């Protein structure tokens, strides 16, 4: 299978997502790292984006709420190259009505080799990484070649 090298730019396009019981924790994390985050493009699912902006003053482009398709919108942005870093504070102890959407988002982040933090500890490690201030090259499957190969076999 052929691979492509992609570059995550110095200015990261960061998606911020949190389940309801984790929103306050994400807001606190964003506030603690405001000086770093203000140099990056931020987006997020609807309620989370609004709450982070209101509490921290950071500009966060909001998409739909997670249960109303926001997770899928973020996933589509990953595919389009519009998101290259995800901070998703998820609640592993509460059932989520949009769990299939969450799983699809996590899967697409893996497919596109996107860094994803699902808790504060991982987010702390990523935000303090030397890669936050530099470009980062990574390889992903050459999807167009993969489609051509599959179409030729079918």
Secondary structure, DSSP 8 states (H G I E B T S, - for coil): --EEEEEE-SS-EEEEEE-GGGHHHHHHHHHHTHHHHTTSEEEE-HHHHHHHHHHH---EEE---GGGTHHHHHHHHHHHTS--EEEEE--TTS--TTHHHHHHHHHHHHHTT-EEE-SHHHHHHHHTSGGGGS-EEEEEE-HHHHHHHHHHH-
